[in-house]
Structure formats: C-alpha cells, structure tokens
Amino acid sequence: MTRRIAVVTAGLSQPSSTRLLADQLADATAAALGAAGEEVHVDVVELRDVAHALTDHLLTGFATGGLAEAIGDVARADGLIVVTPVFSASYSGLFKTFFDVLEPETLAGKPVLLAATAGTARHSLVIEHALRPLFAYLRAVTVPTGVFAATEDFGGDTQLAARVHRAAGELAALVAGAPVAASRRSTALPAADEEFGDVVPFEALLRGEGL
C-alpha cells in the first residue's frame, strides 16, 4: 500500500525558509515510513503558485487549474504536513485562505504535522496559540510535536533536526496505523455547525427554557 503525504507550504519567496523546513519534514517522514515498510508518495503544494486562483475561488466558489489539483492532493493524502511563515504573530493570510476554501470534513481524521517559520524565536508559541486551534476546528488529528524554526535554527548547532525527526516519526506512526483516505472519509463525523445546530441559547437556559 502506498501512503500519500501532502505538504502545504506558504512561503512567499524563492527560495524560502518555509519551503526548506517543509522539505526537511517531508524527507524525514518519508524515511520513517520507509523504515516501517511503507511505500510513500509525496505531493508538495506551493501556495504562492496558486495565490491568484485562491482569490478567484473566494469570489466565484470554483477551484481551477493548479488550485484544483492542490485541493485534490490534500483530500487524497493519508497525512499532511503544513508549514506557514509567521505574519503578525499568526499564520499568513495565504495559508489561512487555502484551508478556508476546502470542503467541510476534508481534514476530518487526517493526521497533520504543524510547522512554522519566523525571523525570531519570540514567535515560537504560534503553533500552540494559532495553528493547533485551527486544525482542531477542522477535525484534523495533529501530532504532539510541532516544529518551529527561527532564522538562527537553520545554521550552526541547533536542536531543529531532532525536532524534525521526532515530529516526522509521530506523523509516520499515525499514517502507518490509519486507514487510507477514502475509507476515512466514509466515517467522517458531522460538521461543527451540524453537530451544534440545536444548542439552546444561554439566556433561554437562564429562563428555564429547553430543560
């Protein structure tokens, strides 16, 4: 069985530290899956290449060309690696827009490795306060170890390689033990708005209604 890994990277420059970290995570995940006897196929989605198509999608509701292909790669994937640069203490607008246009339940039950890059280590909590809540809402299964890399982490003796391999190993373990994407979609949980559609307003509870 071939396991498919999709890598979504939101770097804006070429080359970019975001793409560099994405490649390191993809290589480490493929190696971990290979060591477990799994065949691996990796699809890389460069969001800068579909930025105009994303804007068109927001206006028309239709994905075309490379964007449609990118969405398909993510939907078919057995595991996902997402990497964003940090803008204004959070994920970039381009990164968020891509996940905004996915169909509901696309990521439900899908293992996801979260990663981010920034110029300074002061943004190192972005994975916990921004990325993890977003993917929890999308019903993804995020691996415990998030990988943050500041500029200085790419040179010299740092712990980045150890974090990369630990997170990649966690993603590989989830992917190797998960059903293929098509089977997972057939057992998806209800969307959040469906699950909580009949909630009684708090003011009604105070009046004793809905009890």
N, C-alpha and C positions, 0 to 999 in steps of 0.2 A: 504494500500500500504506500502510495506517495503522499506525504504530508505537504500541504501548501502553506507557506508563510508569506504574508503580505507585509511590506514595510512602507509606512506612510511617513514621509519626511517633508517638513515645511520650511526648510532653509530657503532663503531668497537669493543668496549669492552663489556663484560657481567659481571655485569650489567653496563649500561651506563646512563649518564645524558640525552643523546639524547632520549633514549627509555623511560626514566622516564617522560620527558616533553611530548613525544608523547602519552603516556598513559593518562596523565592528560588532554590533549586536546581532546582525543577520549572520555574519560568519560564525560567531560563537554559537548561535542557536542551531545553525545547520550542522556544525561539528558535534554538538551534543546529541542531536537527533541521529546523526550518522553513527555515533558510537553506540546508540541504542538499537541499531539495526534498521533504522527507518530511512527510506528514500525521501529526499527533500527537493521541493521546487520553490524558489524564492521569486516573488514579484515585487519590484520597487516602484512606488508611486511618488513621483516628484511633484508636489503640489504647485510649485512655481510654473510648471509646464501647462497646468490646466486652470490657471488663475482666471483667465478671461472666460473660459467655459463655465466656471463656478458662478461668476456674476450673471452670465446668461441664464444659468439654471435657476438662480434665485428669482429672476424676472419672468421666466417662461414656464418653469416647472419641468423642463425636459433636459436630460443629460445627453450630450452628443460627443462624438469623436473620442478623444483620449480620456475625457472625464467618464464617459460611459464604460470604457474599458477599465479604468481605475476602480470605479464602483464595483464592477464585476469581480475584479481581483480581490477586493476586500470581502465581498459577500461569499466568495468561494473558499476563502482561506480557512485553514484549521487553526491558525494562530496569527496574531497581529503584533507588529512592533510599531509604535508610534513615537515620533521624535519631533519636538517643536522648539524653536528658539523662544526665549522669554522676551515678551514685549509688555511694558508697563506692569510688571510683576505677575504676568499670567501668560497663557498660551497666546499665540498670534491669532489675528483675525482670520487669516487664510486657513490656518489649521482648524479653527472652530467652524468656519463655513463649510468645509468638506464634510464634517460629521453632522452638520445641520441638514445637509441635503440627502443623507442616507435614508432609506426607507426604515420605518419603525421595525424593531426586532432584528435588524441586520447584524448587530453585535451581540444579541442575546445569547449568553452561554459561551461566547467566544473568548479564549484565553488571550490576554493583551499584556504586553510588556510596555511600561510607560517610561519615557525618557525625555530629557530637556537639556538645552544648552544655553549658556549665558556668558556675558563677559566677566561676571564676578560671582563669587560663591555666596554673596548675600541673597541670591535668588534660589538657593538650594532647596527651600521648602515648597517651591512651586508645584512639585509633583503631588504633594500631600494636600495642599490647600486649593489647587485648581484642577489638575488632571484627574486625580483619583475620584473626586466627586462627579465630574463629568461622565466618566466611564462607568461609574456605579449607576448613574441615572440611565445610561444606555444598556444596562444589564450585562455588561461585559464582566468577565472574571479576570481581574487584574492580578498579576503576580506580586508577591510580597515586596520584592526588591525593586524599587525604582532607581533609574540611573540618571544622575545629574552630572553634567560636566561643565565646569567653568573653563575659561581660556587657558589658564595655567595647568589644567589637568591633562592637556594634550602634549605636554613636554616635560621631560625630566622624570624623576622617580615619584609617581603618584599611585594612588590606590584605584585608579579608574579601571585598569584591566581586571582587577579582582572583582569589582562590582559588575562589570560587563559579563564576566563568565558566571558569576553567581546568578544574576538575573536571567541570563540565557539558559542556564540549567533548569531554573524554575519553570520557564516557559516551555522548554522541551519536555519536561516531565508532564505538564498539563496536556500538551498537544499529543504526546505519545499515548496517553491514557484516555483521550477523548474520542468520541465517535467522529466520523467525517462530517463536514459542514452540512451536507444535505440532510443527514439524519438528525442533526442538532436543530435545524430549522423546523422540522416537523413536530418538535415537542416544545416549541417556544412558549414562554409564559405570556399572559396578556400584557398589552401595553399599559404604561402607567396611568394614562387617562381612562382606560377601560377598567382597570383594577380599582381605582379610587373614584369612579364616576358617581357613586351613590353616597358619598360621605355627607353626614348631617352637619350643617354649619354650626360652629361653636356657639353662636348666640341662640340658636334653636335648642341646643342641649341645655343651655342655662335656663331656658324657659320650660324645660322638661319635655320638649318635643323629640320624637324619634327614638324614645327609650323603650 
